[in-house]
């Protein structure tokens, strides 16, 4: 998986590409650290480039939510379609995150 972070207008955007699974935990943690460096009110995770998501990825998203909440920021998941959206729906992540 590839993770890139951009900052604009108080929003940190983490854009993910490829398989989001346990092997991506190091890259995702670095992306979280980068996103939290800048002051802002929201972190968005763009999942439009993710073609696979497993339970460890769900755990990493929960870790992002906890760390962001501690920093006073909101987290939104964007670009959720197909199998990725289905996994998020099954896990009831709509109750924890803003999903679009």
C-alpha positions as CSV (number, residue, x, y, z in Angstrom):
1,X,0.0,0.0,0.0
2,X,1.1,3.5,-0.7
3,X,0.1,6.4,1.6
4,X,0.5,10.1,0.8
5,X,-0.5,13.0,3.0
6,X,-1.4,16.5,1.9
7,X,-2.5,19.5,3.9
8,X,-4.9,22.2,2.7
9,X,-7.3,24.6,4.4
10,X,-7.1,23.0,7.8
11,X,-7.7,19.5,6.4
12,X,-5.1,16.7,6.3
13,X,-5.8,14.3,3.5
14,X,-4.4,10.8,3.7
15,X,-4.7,9.1,0.3
16,X,-4.3,5.4,0.2
17,X,-3.5,3.1,-2.8
18,X,-3.5,-0.7,-3.0
19,X,-4.1,-3.3,-0.4
20,X,-4.9,-2.0,3.1
21,X,-3.9,-4.9,5.4
22,X,-1.5,-5.6,8.2
23,X,1.5,-5.2,5.9
24,X,0.6,-1.5,5.5
25,X,0.7,-0.7,9.3
26,X,4.1,1.0,9.2
27,X,3.2,3.2,6.2
28,X,-0.2,4.0,7.7
29,X,1.3,5.0,11.1
30,X,3.7,7.3,9.4
31,X,0.9,8.9,7.5
32,X,-1.1,9.4,10.8
33,X,2.0,11.0,12.4
34,X,2.4,13.3,9.3
35,X,-1.3,14.2,9.3
36,X,-1.2,15.1,13.0
37,X,1.8,17.3,12.6
38,X,-0.2,20.2,11.1
39,X,-2.8,22.0,13.0
40,X,-6.2,21.5,11.5
41,X,-9.7,20.5,12.4
42,X,-10.2,17.4,10.2
43,X,-8.4,14.4,8.8
44,X,-9.8,12.7,5.7
45,X,-8.8,9.3,4.6
46,X,-9.3,8.8,0.8
47,X,-10.0,5.1,0.2
48,X,-10.9,5.4,-3.5
49,X,-7.6,3.7,-4.4
50,X,-7.9,0.8,-2.0
51,X,-8.9,-2.4,-3.6
52,X,-8.7,-4.6,-0.5
53,X,-9.4,-4.0,3.2
54,X,-9.1,-6.5,6.1
55,X,-9.8,-6.5,9.8
56,X,-6.3,-5.2,10.6
57,X,-7.1,-2.2,8.4
58,X,-10.2,-1.6,10.4
59,X,-8.1,-1.7,13.6
60,X,-5.7,0.9,12.1
61,X,-8.7,3.2,11.2
62,X,-9.8,2.9,14.9
63,X,-6.3,3.8,16.0
64,X,-6.4,6.9,13.8
65,X,-9.8,7.8,15.3
66,X,-8.5,7.5,18.8
67,X,-5.3,9.5,18.1
68,X,-7.3,12.1,16.2
69,X,-9.8,12.4,19.0
70,X,-7.0,13.0,21.5
71,X,-5.7,15.8,19.3
72,X,-9.2,17.3,19.0
73,X,-9.7,16.4,15.3
74,X,-12.5,14.7,13.4
75,X,-11.9,11.8,10.9
76,X,-13.9,11.2,7.7
77,X,-13.5,8.4,5.3
78,X,-14.0,9.3,1.6
79,X,-14.1,7.5,-1.7
80,X,-15.6,4.3,-0.2
81,X,-17.1,2.1,-2.9
82,X,-17.5,-1.5,-3.8
83,X,-16.0,-4.1,-1.5
84,X,-14.4,-1.5,0.7
85,X,-17.8,0.1,1.4
86,X,-19.3,-3.3,2.0
87,X,-16.6,-4.1,4.7
88,X,-17.1,-0.8,6.4
89,X,-20.9,-1.3,6.4
90,X,-20.6,-4.8,7.9
91,X,-18.4,-3.4,10.6
92,X,-20.8,-0.6,11.4
93,X,-18.1,2.0,10.8
94,X,-20.9,4.4,9.7
95,X,-21.6,4.9,13.5
96,X,-18.0,5.8,14.2
97,X,-16.9,7.8,11.1
98,X,-18.4,10.1,8.6
99,X,-18.3,8.0,5.4
100,X,-18.8,9.2,1.9
